[in-house]
């Protein structure tokens, strides 16, 4: 990953069916890579194969840029991904493509444990244990995707950042994780030049996030980028870096 940008709410592209249609097929293809059952993961000793499960449930997806956003802004993320595809030929990885399936995996594993133990209710310790495994697999998958893509775009809205706060805070643990991880991921060279969640929980926990390495982008910035870009694909990012 080379750079990160924080897109102000006013800069988020307006909903447009043309933009959505640009990425519907890509999103479907990405989601089809994800396994949605526990079939084939049980080892001879009865344990689940965590490595294989992580690879199939949270696969690495080929993409140029990474979009971090609130699950309540999923449509905005899809429209922005379509805008990037239409005008720049860039393929975006939308983080919810992967993490929205973590809840499904959690239910499958917890049901498996409950049925094997012939219990009518879930066991708290079992759920906490399975949850820790799933979240570590998901966190690893997100880190690998961030490391493989060149740019991180964060969609700043009242859903992704807590309002009425003197500092930047988010209620989303995954946004907190992604913004924090950007600080520690080894920054790559500019590869362009070398080429030339569901319901909101009642419990609210605020995480302070550090955007010191992010450049803010307004709607004017995005439009200027579109006007100044040349070519298609990763090379178009040079015009964004030059702004």
C-alpha positions in Angstrom: 0.0 0.0 0.0 1.3 3.4 -1.0 -1.1 6.2 -0.1 -4.4 6.8 1.8 -7.1 9.3 1.2 -10.0 10.5 3.4 -13.0 11.4 1.3 -15.3 14.0 2.8 -19.0 13.4 2.8 -19.5 16.1 0.3 -17.0 14.4 -2.0 -18.8 11.0 -2.1 -20.2 10.5 -5.6 -24.0 10.7 -5.9 -25.8 7.5 -6.4 -25.9 6.5 -10.1 -27.2 3.2 -11.6 -24.5 3.5 -14.2 -21.8 3.4 -11.6 -23.5 0.5 -9.7 -23.8 -1.5 -12.9 -20.0 -1.0 -13.5 -19.2 -3.2 -10.4 -22.1 -5.5 -9.8 -20.5 -8.2 -11.9 -17.2 -7.7 -10.1 -18.8 -7.8 -6.7 -20.7 -11.0 -7.6 -17.5 -12.6 -8.8 -15.7 -11.6 -5.6 -18.5 -13.0 -3.4 -18.6 -16.2 -5.4 -15.0 -16.9 -4.3 -16.1 -17.0 -0.7 -17.1 -20.4 0.8 -20.4 -20.3 2.6 -20.5 -23.7 4.4 -18.2 -25.8 6.7 -18.1 -28.6 4.2 -14.6 -30.0 3.6 -13.0 -28.3 6.6 -13.2 -31.0 9.2 -9.9 -32.9 9.9 -9.7 -36.6 10.8 -9.3 -35.6 14.5 -12.6 -33.7 14.4 -10.9 -30.2 14.5 -11.6 -27.6 11.8 -8.8 -26.7 9.4 -8.4 -23.0 10.2 -5.9 -22.4 7.4 -8.1 -23.8 4.7 -11.2 -22.1 6.2 -9.5 -18.8 6.2 -8.4 -19.2 2.6 -11.9 -20.1 1.4 -14.0 -17.8 3.5 -11.8 -14.8 3.4 -9.9 -15.2 0.1 -7.4 -12.7 -1.4 -9.1 -10.8 -4.2 -7.3 -9.1 -7.1 -7.9 -5.3 -6.7 -6.1 -2.0 -7.2 -7.6 0.0 -4.4 -9.2 -0.7 -1.0 -12.4 1.1 0.2 -12.9 1.3 3.9 -16.5 2.3 5.0 -19.3 1.8 7.4 -21.7 -1.0 6.6 -24.5 1.6 6.6 -22.7 3.2 3.7 -22.5 0.1 1.6 -24.4 1.6 -1.4 -22.0 4.7 -1.3 -19.0 2.3 -1.4 -20.5 0.4 -4.4 -21.2 3.6 -6.3 -17.8 5.0 -5.6 -16.2 1.7 -6.7 -18.3 2.0 -10.0 -17.1 5.6 -10.5 -13.5 4.4 -10.1 -14.1 1.6 -12.6 -15.9 3.7 -15.2 -13.6 6.7 -15.2 -10.2 5.2 -14.2 -10.4 1.5 -15.0 -9.6 0.8 -11.3 -10.9 -2.3 -9.5 -11.8 -1.7 -5.9 -11.9 -4.1 -3.0 -14.9 -3.1 -0.8 -14.2 -4.4 2.7 -17.8 -5.4 3.4 -17.4 -8.0 0.6 -15.5 -10.1 3.1 -16.3 -9.1 6.6 -20.1 -9.3 6.2 -19.7 -13.1 5.9 -17.9 -13.4 9.3 -21.2 -13.4 11.1 -22.4 -16.3 8.9 -19.3 -18.3 9.7 -19.7 -17.5 13.4 -23.3 -19.0 13.4 -22.2 -22.1 11.5 -19.4 -22.9 13.9 -21.4 -22.1 17.0 -24.3 -24.3 15.7 -21.8 -27.1 15.0 -20.4 -26.9 18.6 -23.9 -26.7 20.1 -25.2 -29.7 18.1 -22.1 -31.8 18.8 -22.5 -31.2 22.5 -26.3 -31.9 22.2 -27.1 -28.6 23.9 -30.2 -26.4 23.4 -28.3 -23.2 24.0 -24.9 -21.8 23.1 -22.1 -21.9 25.6 -20.6 -18.5 26.3 -17.0 -19.6 26.5 -17.4 -21.6 23.2 -18.8 -18.5 21.5 -16.0 -16.3 22.7 -13.4 -18.8 21.6 -14.9 -19.3 18.1 -15.3 -15.6 17.8 -11.6 -14.9 18.5 -10.6 -17.4 15.7 -13.0 -15.8 13.2 -11.9 -12.3 13.9 -8.3 -13.2 13.7 -8.9 -14.8 10.3 -10.8 -11.8 9.1 -8.2 -9.3 10.4 -5.5 -11.3 8.6 -7.4 -11.3 5.4 -8.1 -7.5 5.5 -4.4 -6.9 6.3 -3.3 -8.9 3.3 -5.8 -7.1 1.0 -4.5 -3.7 2.3 -1.0 -4.8 1.7 -1.7 -5.9 -1.9 -3.6 -2.8 -3.0 -2.0 0.6 -3.8 -4.4 3.1 -2.2 -6.8 3.1 0.7 -9.9 5.3 0.3 -11.8 6.0 3.6 -15.4 7.2 3.2 -16.1 9.8 5.9 -19.7 10.0 6.9 -21.7 10.4 10.1 -22.0 6.6 10.0 -18.2 5.9 9.9 -17.1 8.6 12.3 -18.8 9.6 15.6 -20.3 13.0 15.6 -20.0 15.7 18.3 -16.5 14.7 19.1 -13.4 17.0 19.3 -11.2 14.2 17.8 -11.9 11.6 15.1 -13.6 8.6 16.7 -15.4 5.6 15.2 -17.8 3.1 16.7 -16.7 0.5 14.1 -14.0 -1.9 15.3 -13.2 -2.8 11.7 -12.7 0.8 10.6 -10.5 1.3 13.7 -8.5 -1.7 12.7 -8.1 -0.7 9.1 -7.1 2.9 9.8 -4.7 1.8 12.5 -3.1 -0.9 10.4 -2.3 1.6 7.6 0.2 3.2 10.0 2.1 -0.1 10.4 1.8 -1.8 7.0 5.1 -1.5 5.2 4.6 1.2 2.6 5.3 0.1 -0.9 7.0 2.0 -3.7 4.7 3.8 -6.1 3.9 0.8 -8.2 2.2 3.0 -10.7 5.4 4.6 -11.9 7.1 1.2 -12.1 4.3 0.2 -14.5 4.5 3.2 -16.6 -22.5 -5.6 9.8 -26.6 -5.8 9.8 -28.1 -4.0 12.9 -26.1 -1.6 15.0 -25.4 -3.1 18.5 -26.8 -1.2 21.5 -23.4 -1.4 23.0 -21.3 1.5 21.7 -17.5 1.6 22.1 -15.6 4.6 20.6 -12.1 4.1 19.1 -9.9 7.2 18.4 -8.5 6.9 14.9 -5.4 8.6 13.6 -5.7 10.2 10.1 -2.4 12.0 10.2 -1.2 10.0 7.1 -4.4 10.5 5.1 -4.9 13.3 2.6 -8.5 14.8 2.6 -10.3 14.7 -0.7 -13.3 16.9 -1.5 -15.7 16.6 -4.4 -13.7 19.2 -6.3 -10.5 17.2 -5.8 -12.2 14.0 -7.2 -13.5 15.9 -10.3 -10.1 17.5 -10.8 -8.5 14.1 -10.7 -11.0 12.9 -13.3 -10.1 15.8 -15.6 -6.3 15.5 -15.2 -6.0 11.7 -15.4 -4.6 10.1 -18.6 -4.7 6.5 -19.6 -6.6 3.8 -17.7 -6.0 1.6 -14.7 -3.2 2.0 -12.0 -1.4 4.7 -14.0 -4.4 7.1 -13.4 -3.4 7.2 -9.7 -0.4 9.4 -10.6 -2.7 12.3 -11.4 -4.3 11.9 -7.9 -0.8 11.8 -6.2 0.1 15.0 -8.1 -2.9 17.0 -6.9 
